[in-house]
């Protein structure tokens, strides 16, 4: 939901770093007279964006599903007593050829390393609508309980469906519109700072509607039975072992999550599917400024009775979600759909620049990466065969300890793709 913020932070670092580096070194000024003279001002005056009360970040986002979006992202950054960015206020105005002009508002708040929350809402002239509320407490697992609550409403005209299987053809793409609500509540009991048992409750209502994008067949033309509304109630139990030195910018340690769950279509309704899986991330410091990061995810649906296609395992896009979609950064979100999935990604995160700007310390990072993955429909299928491959380069802007914005450019068998967002992909 915060893709524009991620793009804005990276753009800020790329633009502002040379400004910081090119300031001339001047001799110390002479002693002031008895009546101090006013401080000198830049010759640029109000034309210098760095002197404005907000950052006028240009918005240029590209996604395989939604196309190119352009606009302006004025961003206010507030820092705490430790000179750490703890609040971001970022409205935007934008234009997308599919959905017309639009506007969004965002507030991201980081009251402490243990608590964070965010609010976002937006709409476009056509189709697109969204409201997203997020709250997390107990992130550091220093106390007995951890909490997470998400409430999302979204009407989205960008999704694609190519059919089921690992070898679906890109020319078989269909488009559909989703109109859905999601409520997610998670409660974790921390047995230690590293070991947590968590219960997840998720309610989703998704109405699959005909597509609206020109030049792409609407889903009902090939898959008429997929239209309609589906309700899902998921109960999941997971065990997590987490030794990362930071939840936002990890440089050493690991996180492993093993989970199992059941999903039904009503409180006491028919079983939609059962799930079981493992999700792991590992971090190794290679040098003072370099971290090798890897992620692996394996998800099985042992029982599959009446699940809708959007409830299955998917690969594509730029983010990893435990028990849901996995990244394949050379393809659009949801490019491959199947009963089970395997995903592996690794990247070398190299810090190339750090400097002070806007009363805080900022870093710029490059990260060449490789993504591998596949979907498959039978338990006996070897998950490491017939893998889709993506190679690419990531650009990351970091404001420790709370914020990472990323722009990832990947290339796969169907061409290039660009993804932006807040936080690392895994």
C-alpha positions as CSV (number, residue, x, y, z in Angstrom):
1,X,0.0,0.0,0.0
2,X,3.0,2.3,0.6
3,X,4.7,2.0,-2.8
4,X,4.8,5.7,-3.5
5,X,6.5,6.3,-0.1
6,X,9.2,3.7,-1.0
7,X,9.8,5.3,-4.4
8,X,9.8,8.7,-2.8
9,X,12.5,7.9,-0.2
10,X,14.8,6.3,-2.8
11,X,14.3,9.2,-5.1
12,X,15.1,11.6,-2.3
13,X,18.4,9.9,-1.5
14,X,19.5,9.7,-5.1
15,X,18.7,13.4,-5.7
16,X,19.9,14.8,-2.4
17,X,23.1,12.9,-2.0
18,X,25.0,14.9,-4.7
19,X,23.6,18.1,-3.1
20,X,25.1,17.1,0.2
21,X,28.4,16.2,-1.4
22,X,28.8,19.3,-3.5
23,X,28.5,22.0,-0.8
24,X,31.6,24.2,-1.0
25,X,33.9,24.4,1.9
26,X,34.1,28.0,3.1
27,X,36.4,29.8,5.5
28,X,35.1,30.6,9.0
29,X,33.2,33.8,9.1
30,X,34.6,36.8,10.9
31,X,33.5,37.6,14.5
32,X,30.0,39.1,14.4
33,X,29.4,42.8,15.3
34,X,27.7,43.8,18.5
35,X,24.3,43.7,16.7
36,X,24.3,40.3,14.9
37,X,23.5,40.4,11.2
38,X,20.8,38.2,9.8
39,X,21.9,34.7,8.7
40,X,22.7,34.6,5.0
41,X,20.2,32.9,2.8
42,X,20.7,30.7,-0.3
43,X,20.7,32.5,-3.6
44,X,18.1,30.0,-4.8
45,X,15.7,31.2,-2.1
46,X,12.3,29.5,-2.4
47,X,13.4,27.9,-5.6
48,X,15.6,25.5,-3.6
49,X,13.3,22.5,-2.7
50,X,15.6,21.6,0.2
51,X,14.5,24.8,2.0
52,X,10.8,24.0,1.7
53,X,8.8,22.6,4.7
54,X,8.1,19.5,2.6
55,X,9.9,17.4,0.1
56,X,8.4,17.7,-3.5
57,X,9.2,14.2,-4.6
58,X,8.2,13.3,-8.2
59,X,6.2,10.2,-8.5
60,X,6.9,7.8,-11.4
61,X,5.9,4.2,-10.7
62,X,5.8,1.3,-13.1
63,X,4.1,-2.0,-12.6
64,X,3.4,-4.9,-15.0
65,X,-0.2,-5.0,-14.0
66,X,-1.1,-1.3,-13.5
67,X,1.2,0.3,-16.0
68,X,2.9,3.7,-15.5
69,X,1.7,6.1,-12.9
70,X,3.0,9.7,-12.7
71,X,2.4,12.4,-10.2
72,X,3.8,14.5,-7.3
73,X,4.3,13.3,-3.7
74,X,4.8,16.2,-1.3
75,X,6.3,14.5,1.8
76,X,6.7,15.8,5.4
77,X,9.3,14.0,7.5
78,X,9.3,14.5,11.3
79,X,12.1,13.4,13.6
80,X,12.3,12.5,17.3
81,X,14.9,13.6,19.9
82,X,17.3,11.0,18.6
83,X,17.1,12.5,15.0
84,X,15.2,9.4,13.8
85,X,12.3,9.8,11.4
86,X,9.3,8.8,13.4
87,X,6.4,10.2,11.3
88,X,5.8,10.5,7.5
89,X,2.9,12.5,6.1
90,X,2.6,12.0,2.4
91,X,-0.4,12.9,0.2
92,X,-0.1,12.6,-3.6
93,X,-1.8,13.6,-6.8
94,X,-1.3,11.2,-9.7
95,X,-2.4,10.1,-13.1
96,X,-2.7,6.6,-14.5
97,X,-3.8,6.0,-18.1
98,X,-6.1,3.1,-17.0
99,X,-7.8,4.8,-14.1
100,X,-7.4,8.6,-14.7
101,X,-6.5,11.2,-12.1
102,X,-6.3,10.3,-8.4
103,X,-5.3,11.4,-5.0
104,X,-4.1,9.6,-1.9
105,X,-3.3,10.5,1.7
106,X,-0.9,8.6,4.0
107,X,0.3,8.9,7.6
108,X,3.0,6.5,8.9
109,X,3.8,6.7,12.6
110,X,6.6,5.1,14.6
111,X,6.1,6.0,18.2
112,X,8.8,3.6,19.4
113,X,10.8,0.6,18.0
114,X,8.0,-1.6,19.6
115,X,5.0,0.1,18.1
116,X,3.9,1.4,14.7
117,X,0.7,2.3,12.8
118,X,-0.4,3.7,9.5
119,X,-3.4,5.1,7.8
120,X,-3.9,5.4,4.0
121,X,-6.8,6.2,1.8
122,X,-7.2,7.0,-1.9
123,X,-9.3,7.1,-5.0
124,X,-9.1,7.6,-8.8
125,X,-11.5,8.8,-11.3
126,X,-12.2,5.2,-12.4
127,X,-12.4,1.9,-10.5
128,X,-9.7,2.4,-7.9
129,X,-10.7,2.9,-4.2
130,X,-8.8,2.0,-1.0
131,X,-8.7,2.5,2.8
132,X,-6.0,0.7,4.8
133,X,-5.5,0.8,8.6
134,X,-2.6,-1.0,10.3
135,X,-1.5,-1.2,13.9
136,X,1.3,-3.3,15.5
137,X,2.5,-3.6,19.0
138,X,5.1,-5.9,20.6
139,X,7.4,-5.9,17.6
140,X,10.5,-6.4,19.7
141,X,8.9,-9.4,21.6
142,X,10.3,-8.0,24.9
143,X,7.0,-8.6,26.7
144,X,4.6,-11.5,26.9
145,X,2.2,-10.5,24.2
146,X,2.4,-9.1,20.6
147,X,-0.6,-7.7,18.6
148,X,-1.3,-6.9,15.0
149,X,-4.5,-5.5,13.5
150,X,-5.2,-4.7,9.9
151,X,-8.5,-3.5,8.2
152,X,-8.5,-3.0,4.5
153,X,-11.1,-2.0,1.9
154,X,-10.0,-2.1,-1.7
155,X,-11.5,-1.9,-5.2
156,X,-8.8,-2.8,-7.6
157,X,-8.9,-3.1,-11.4
158,X,-5.4,-4.3,-12.0
159,X,-5.4,-8.0,-11.2
160,X,-4.6,-10.6,-13.9
161,X,-5.5,-14.3,-14.1
162,X,-3.7,-16.6,-16.5
163,X,-5.2,-20.0,-15.5
164,X,-3.8,-22.6,-13.1
165,X,-0.3,-24.1,-13.4
166,X,3.4,-23.4,-13.7
167,X,3.4,-23.2,-17.5
168,X,0.6,-20.8,-18.2
169,X,1.2,-18.6,-21.3
170,X,1.5,-14.8,-20.9
171,X,-0.8,-14.4,-23.9
172,X,-3.6,-16.1,-21.9
173,X,-3.9,-13.1,-19.6
174,X,-7.3,-12.0,-18.5
175,X,-8.2,-9.0,-16.3
176,X,-10.7,-8.8,-13.5
177,X,-11.7,-6.2,-10.8
178,X,-11.8,-7.1,-7.1
179,X,-14.1,-5.4,-4.6
180,X,-13.1,-6.7,-1.2
181,X,-12.7,-6.2,2.6
182,X,-10.2,-7.8,4.9
183,X,-9.8,-7.9,8.6
184,X,-6.7,-9.5,10.0
185,X,-6.0,-10.0,13.8
186,X,-2.9,-11.7,15.2
187,X,-2.1,-12.5,18.8
188,X,1.4,-13.8,19.7
189,X,2.6,-15.2,23.0
190,X,6.3,-14.7,23.4
191,X,7.9,-17.6,25.1
192,X,11.2,-15.8,24.8
193,X,12.5,-12.9,22.8
194,X,13.4,-15.4,20.0
195,X,10.5,-17.8,20.2
196,X,6.8,-16.9,19.6
197,X,3.6,-18.9,19.2
198,X,1.0,-16.9,17.2
199,X,-2.7,-17.2,16.3
200,X,-4.0,-15.5,13.2
201,X,-7.6,-14.8,12.4
202,X,-8.4,-13.5,8.9
203,X,-11.7,-12.6,7.3
204,X,-11.9,-11.8,3.6
205,X,-14.8,-11.0,1.4
206,X,-13.8,-10.7,-2.3
207,X,-16.2,-10.0,-5.1
208,X,-14.6,-10.9,-8.5
209,X,-16.1,-8.5,-11.1
210,X,-15.5,-8.2,-14.9
211,X,-12.2,-6.5,-16.0
212,X,-12.0,-3.0,-17.2
213,X,-8.5,-2.7,-18.8
214,X,-8.5,-2.1,-22.6
215,X,-6.8,-4.7,-24.8
216,X,-7.0,-7.5,-22.2
217,X,-9.9,-10.0,-22.2
218,X,-12.1,-9.8,-19.2
219,X,-12.0,-12.9,-17.0
220,X,-15.5,-14.1,-17.8
221,X,-14.6,-14.6,-21.4
222,X,-12.4,-17.6,-20.5
223,X,-13.3,-18.4,-16.9
224,X,-17.0,-17.5,-16.4
225,X,-17.3,-19.6,-13.3
226,X,-14.8,-17.4,-11.4
227,X,-17.1,-14.4,-11.2
228,X,-18.9,-13.8,-7.9
229,X,-18.4,-13.2,-4.2
230,X,-16.4,-15.5,-1.9
231,X,-16.1,-15.2,1.9
232,X,-13.1,-16.7,3.6
233,X,-12.5,-17.3,7.3
234,X,-8.9,-18.5,8.1
235,X,-7.7,-19.7,11.4
236,X,-3.9,-20.3,11.5
237,X,-1.4,-21.3,14.2
238,X,2.3,-20.6,13.6
239,X,5.6,-21.0,15.6
240,X,8.3,-18.4,14.9
241,X,12.0,-18.5,15.8
242,X,13.5,-15.0,15.3
243,X,17.1,-14.0,16.1
244,X,17.5,-11.0,13.7
245,X,19.3,-8.0,15.1
246,X,16.7,-5.7,13.7
247,X,13.2,-6.2,12.3
248,X,13.5,-3.4,9.8
249,X,17.2,-3.4,8.7
250,X,18.5,-6.9,9.7
251,X,22.2,-7.6,9.2
252,X,22.6,-10.9,11.0
253,X,20.4,-13.7,12.4
254,X,17.4,-15.5,11.0
255,X,13.7,-15.9,11.2
256,X,11.8,-19.2,10.6
257,X,8.0,-19.5,10.7
258,X,6.2,-22.9,10.5
259,X,2.4,-22.7,10.2
260,X,-0.8,-24.6,9.6
261,X,-4.4,-23.5,9.2
262,X,-7.9,-24.2,8.1
263,X,-10.1,-21.9,5.9
264,X,-13.9,-22.1,5.6
265,X,-16.4,-20.0,3.6
266,X,-18.5,-19.2,6.7
267,X,-18.3,-19.6,10.5
268,X,-19.5,-23.2,10.4
269,X,-19.5,-23.7,6.6
270,X,-17.7,-26.1,4.3
271,X,-14.0,-26.4,4.3
272,X,-12.3,-24.4,1.5
273,X,-8.8,-25.6,2.1
274,X,-6.2,-26.6,4.7
275,X,-2.6,-25.2,4.6
276,X,0.8,-26.0,5.9
277,X,4.1,-24.3,5.2
278,X,7.5,-22.9,6.2
279,X,8.9,-19.5,5.6
280,X,12.5,-18.6,6.4
281,X,14.8,-15.6,6.1
282,X,18.6,-15.6,6.8
283,X,21.1,-12.8,7.0
284,X,24.9,-13.0,6.9
285,X,27.3,-10.0,7.2
286,X,29.9,-10.2,4.5
287,X,31.7,-7.0,5.4
288,X,31.1,-3.8,7.4
289,X,28.8,-2.5,4.6
290,X,27.5,-5.7,2.9
291,X,24.9,-8.2,3.9
292,X,23.9,-11.5,2.1
293,X,20.2,-12.0,2.6
294,X,18.2,-15.1,1.5
295,X,14.6,-16.1,1.8
296,X,12.8,-19.5,1.2
297,X,9.1,-20.3,1.3
298,X,7.2,-23.6,0.8
299,X,3.4,-23.7,1.0
300,X,1.2,-26.8,0.6
301,X,-2.6,-27.1,0.5
302,X,-3.2,-30.7,1.7
303,X,-7.0,-30.4,1.4
304,X,-8.6,-28.3,-1.4
305,X,-12.3,-28.6,-1.5
306,X,-14.0,-25.4,-2.7
307,X,-11.4,-22.7,-2.7
308,X,-11.6,-19.8,-5.2
309,X,-8.7,-19.2,-7.6
310,X,-7.5,-16.2,-5.6
311,X,-7.1,-18.3,-2.4
312,X,-4.5,-20.6,-4.0
313,X,-0.7,-20.1,-3.9
314,X,0.7,-17.4,-6.1
315,X,4.1,-16.2,-7.4
316,X,4.8,-12.7,-8.9
317,X,5.3,-9.2,-7.8
318,X,7.8,-7.6,-5.4
319,X,6.8,-8.7,-1.8
320,X,6.7,-11.8,0.4
321,X,3.8,-12.5,2.6
322,X,3.8,-15.5,5.0
323,X,1.3,-18.0,3.8
324,X,0.3,-16.0,0.7
325,X,2.0,-14.4,-2.4
326,X,5.7,-14.8,-2.9
327,X,8.1,-12.6,-4.9
328,X,9.1,-13.1,-8.5
329,X,10.3,-9.7,-9.5
330,X,10.3,-10.1,-13.2
331,X,6.6,-10.8,-13.4
332,X,3.4,-9.0,-12.2
333,X,1.6,-9.9,-9.0
334,X,-0.2,-13.2,-9.2
335,X,1.5,-14.2,-12.5
336,X,1.6,-17.9,-11.6
337,X,-1.2,-19.6,-9.6
338,X,-1.3,-23.2,-8.3
339,X,-2.2,-25.3,-5.4
340,X,1.3,-25.4,-3.8
341,X,4.3,-23.1,-4.3
342,X,8.0,-22.9,-3.7
343,X,10.0,-19.6,-3.7
344,X,13.7,-18.8,-3.1
345,X,15.3,-15.4,-3.4
346,X,18.8,-14.1,-2.5
347,X,20.3,-10.6,-2.7
348,X,23.6,-8.9,-1.8
349,X,22.8,-5.7,0.1
350,X,25.6,-3.2,-0.4
351,X,25.6,0.2,1.3
352,X,27.3,2.7,-1.0
353,X,26.6,6.0,0.7
354,X,25.5,7.5,4.0
355,X,25.1,11.1,5.0
356,X,23.1,13.5,7.1
357,X,20.1,15.3,5.7
358,X,16.9,16.9,7.1
359,X,18.2,16.3,10.7
360,X,18.6,12.6,10.3
361,X,21.0,10.0,8.9
362,X,20.2,8.5,5.5
363,X,21.7,5.6,3.6
364,X,21.7,4.5,0.0
365,X,22.0,0.8,-0.8
366,X,22.4,-1.3,-4.0
367,X,21.2,-5.0,-4.0
368,X,21.7,-7.3,-7.0
369,X,19.2,-10.1,-6.6
370,X,18.0,-13.5,-8.0
371,X,14.5,-14.9,-7.6
372,X,13.5,-18.5,-8.2
373,X,10.1,-20.1,-7.9
374,X,7.3,-22.3,-9.2
375,X,3.8,-23.5,-8.4
376,X,2.7,-27.1,-8.6
377,X,-0.5,-29.1,-8.0
378,X,0.6,-32.5,-6.5
379,X,2.5,-33.3,-3.3
380,X,4.8,-35.6,-5.2
381,X,6.1,-32.9,-7.5
382,X,9.8,-32.0,-6.9
383,X,9.6,-28.3,-6.1
384,X,13.1,-27.4,-7.3
385,X,12.4,-28.4,-11.0
386,X,11.1,-26.2,-13.8
387,X,11.9,-23.0,-11.8
388,X,11.1,-19.6,-13.1
389,X,14.2,-17.3,-12.8
390,X,14.5,-13.6,-12.4
391,X,17.7,-11.5,-12.1
392,X,17.8,-7.8,-11.1
393,X,19.0,-4.9,-9.1
394,X,17.5,-3.2,-6.1
395,X,17.8,0.4,-5.0
396,X,17.1,1.1,-1.3
397,X,16.8,4.2,0.8
398,X,17.2,3.7,4.5
399,X,16.4,5.9,7.5
400,X,17.3,3.8,10.5
401,X,15.8,2.4,12.6
402,X,12.2,2.4,11.1
403,X,12.2,3.0,7.4
404,X,13.3,1.3,4.2
405,X,12.1,2.3,0.8
406,X,12.9,0.1,-2.2
407,X,12.8,0.2,-6.0
408,X,13.5,-3.2,-7.5
409,X,14.1,-3.8,-11.2
410,X,13.9,-7.4,-12.3
411,X,14.2,-9.2,-15.6
412,X,12.6,-12.6,-16.4
413,X,11.4,-14.6,-19.4
414,X,8.6,-12.1,-20.1
415,X,10.8,-9.0,-19.9
416,X,11.5,-6.4,-17.3
417,X,9.4,-5.3,-14.3
418,X,9.7,-2.6,-11.7
419,X,8.4,-2.7,-8.1
420,X,8.4,-0.1,-5.3
421,X,7.4,-0.2,-1.7
422,X,8.2,0.3,2.0
423,X,10.3,-2.3,3.8
424,X,12.5,-4.9,2.3
425,X,10.9,-7.5,0.0
426,X,11.6,-10.0,2.8
